[in-house]
Amino acid sequence: MNFKLSLNQEDYLQYQLYTASKSRIFKRQKKTSLIILLLAFVLVTVNIYNSNQEFLWFAILFFATILILFPFYQRWKIKNYYRKFIIESYKEKIGVVSEFRFDTESLVVNSVIAESKLGYNSFEEINEIADYYFLKLKTGESFIIPKEQIPNKPEFSQFLTNLKKNYNLKENVELNWKY
C-alpha cells in the first residue's frame, strides 16, 4: 500500500496536544495550576472575611468567574505555546510531501529530507483519534497520518488491524478525543 501525504501546522498541533495530554507531567502541571488558584482563592477570601466583609461577595464572585474561565484560558495558552513551538521546530517539515510505502515487513518513508526504512517490530503502539493515526516507534517518535489523506481508508484500517495483531502493538482508540 502506497500513498503520499503532506503535514501542515494543524497536523503537528494535534499530535503535540494529544501527546501532551497523555503525559503524567503535563497532567500534574495542570492540576497544580488549579490547586494554586484554589489556594489563592481561599487565602484571599479568608483575608477579606477577617478584615472587611463588605467586599466578600465581590471577591467570591470574582474568583468564581476566574475558576470558571481558567480552564479555557489554560487550554488557549497551551495551544498558543505549541503553535509557536511548531513554527520554530517544524518549519522545515511543514508542507513537505512524504511517500509512505507499507511493505509486508517494513514501512518505507521517502521525502526530500530523508528516506527511512523501519521494520514493523520497531513500532510500539498505534494511536487513533477522530482525524489522525499516530504510529509510535519504540524510540518515541511518531508518524502522523491524517485520515483525510489516506486514499483507501478501509484497506488501511484493515492493514493496521493486522499490524497490531501480528506485532502485538498497543492500541489506543479515542475517536472522541478533543483538546
C-alpha positions in Angstrom: 0.0 0.0 0.0 1.4 3.4 -1.0 0.2 7.0 -0.5 1.6 10.5 -0.3 0.9 13.0 2.4 1.9 16.4 3.4 1.6 17.7 7.0 0.6 21.2 7.9 0.8 23.2 11.2 -2.6 21.9 12.4 -1.5 18.3 12.0 1.6 18.8 14.1 -0.5 20.8 16.7 -3.0 17.9 17.1 -0.1 15.5 17.6 1.6 17.6 20.2 -1.6 18.2 22.1 -2.5 14.5 22.0 1.0 13.5 23.2 1.0 16.2 25.9 -2.5 15.1 27.1 -1.1 11.6 27.8 1.9 12.8 29.7 1.8 12.4 33.5 3.9 15.6 33.9 1.5 17.6 31.8 -1.5 16.4 33.8 0.3 17.1 37.1 1.1 20.7 35.9 -2.5 21.3 35.0 -3.7 20.1 38.4 -1.0 22.1 40.2 -2.1 25.3 38.5 -5.7 24.7 39.5 -4.7 23.9 43.1 -2.6 27.0 43.4 -5.6 29.0 42.0 -7.9 27.5 44.5 -5.5 28.1 47.4 -5.2 31.7 46.4 -9.0 32.0 46.3 -9.3 30.5 49.8 -6.5 32.8 51.2 -7.9 36.0 49.7 -11.4 35.1 50.8 -10.4 34.4 54.4 -8.3 37.6 54.4 -11.3 39.7 53.2 -13.6 37.9 55.6 -11.4 38.7 58.5 -10.7 42.4 57.6 -13.6 43.8 55.6 -16.7 41.7 54.9 -18.2 44.3 52.6 -16.1 43.0 49.7 -16.6 39.3 50.4 -19.3 38.7 47.9 -17.4 40.7 45.3 -14.3 38.6 45.9 -16.3 35.3 45.8 -17.9 36.3 42.5 -14.6 37.5 41.1 -12.8 34.2 41.9 -15.7 32.1 40.9 -15.5 33.8 37.5 -11.8 33.2 37.3 -12.2 29.5 38.3 -14.8 29.0 35.5 -12.7 30.8 32.9 -9.3 29.4 33.9 -9.6 26.0 32.0 -10.5 27.9 28.8 -7.5 30.3 29.3 -5.2 27.4 30.2 -6.3 25.5 27.0 -5.7 28.6 24.9 -2.3 29.2 26.5 -1.2 25.7 25.9 -2.3 25.7 22.2 -0.6 29.0 21.7 2.6 27.7 23.2 2.6 24.6 20.9 1.8 26.7 17.8 4.9 28.8 18.5 6.9 25.6 19.2 5.7 24.1 15.9 6.6 27.1 13.9 10.1 27.2 15.3 10.8 23.4 15.4 9.0 22.0 12.4 9.4 24.9 9.9 11.4 22.6 7.6 8.9 19.8 7.7 5.6 21.7 7.2 4.3 21.2 3.7 6.9 18.6 2.7 5.4 15.7 0.7 6.3 12.3 2.0 5.6 9.0 0.3 4.6 6.1 2.6 5.1 2.6 1.3 3.8 -0.2 3.6 5.5 -3.4 2.6 5.0 -6.8 4.1 7.8 -6.4 6.7 8.6 -2.7 6.8 7.5 0.8 6.3 9.5 2.9 3.8 9.1 6.7 4.0 10.6 8.9 1.3 10.8 12.7 1.3 13.1 15.4 0.1 14.5 15.5 3.6 15.2 11.8 4.2 14.5 8.2 3.4 13.7 5.8 6.2 13.0 2.1 6.3 11.6 0.8 9.5 10.7 -2.8 10.4 7.2 -3.2 11.9 8.9 -4.6 15.1 10.2 -1.1 15.8 6.7 0.1 16.3 5.4 0.4 19.9 1.7 1.5 19.5 -0.9 2.8 17.2 -3.0 5.7 18.5 -6.2 6.7 16.7 -8.2 9.8 17.3 -11.0 11.2 15.2 -8.9 12.6 12.3 -5.5 11.0 12.8 -3.4 7.9 13.2 -0.2 8.3 15.2 2.2 5.4 14.6 4.6 5.5 17.6 8.0 3.9 17.4 9.8 2.4 20.4 12.3 5.3 20.2 9.4 7.8 21.0 9.0 9.4 17.6 5.7 9.0 15.8 4.4 9.2 12.2 1.4 11.4 11.9 -1.1 10.2 9.3 -4.2 12.4 8.7 -7.2 10.2 7.9 -8.3 12.6 5.2 -5.1 12.0 3.2 -5.5 8.2 3.2 -6.7 7.1 -0.3 -8.2 3.7 0.7 -9.4 4.1 4.3 -10.9 0.6 4.7 -7.8 -1.1 3.3 -5.5 0.9 5.6 -7.7 0.3 8.6 -7.6 -3.5 7.9 -3.8 -3.2 7.4 -3.4 -1.5 10.9 -5.6 -4.2 12.5 -3.4 -6.9 11.1 -0.3 -5.0 12.1 -1.5 -4.7 15.7 -2.3 -8.4 15.8 0.9 -9.7 14.2 3.3 -7.5 16.1 1.4 -7.2 19.4 1.2 -3.5 19.3 -0.6 -1.4 21.9 -3.7 0.3 20.6 -5.3 3.5 21.8 -8.5 4.5 20.1 -10.1 7.7 21.2 -12.4 8.9 18.5 -14.0 11.5 20.7 -10.7 13.0 21.8 -10.6 16.8 21.6 -8.2 19.2 23.3 
